[in-house]
């Protein structure tokens, strides 16, 4: 791989990692979304964790793209950034607030983002080929 290509790959990896951090914050803050008539229509005050669905779709895509940049182990970087951001912002939050409440939605967000992305990362790492490729 040429030097300009390596530099472009590092820029793309940096953008993917920043995207993972921003998505984790967005998913975390929209996790308590409810059908309560304030932001969404009123439908019995039912929780509507759309951010779990967003995490299930976007996190594996970020991991797959990062793993395709050369070294397959690079796919773990956006996943680690997503989990670290989710835990740090969720537990300490802005101004010391606890954003990640201890309920089923928090577990669904962690599992929905982490498990599919870990499966994608494992699938990329398990493929036969040259080491470090």
Secondary structure, DSSP 8 states (H G I E B T S, - for coil): --HHHHHHHHHHHHHHHHHHHHHHHHHHHTTT-EEESSSS-EEEEEE--HHHHHHHHHHHHHHHHHHTTSSGGGHHHHHHHHHHHHHHHHHT-GGG---S-SSHHHHHHHHHHHHHHHHHHHHHHHS-SSTT-
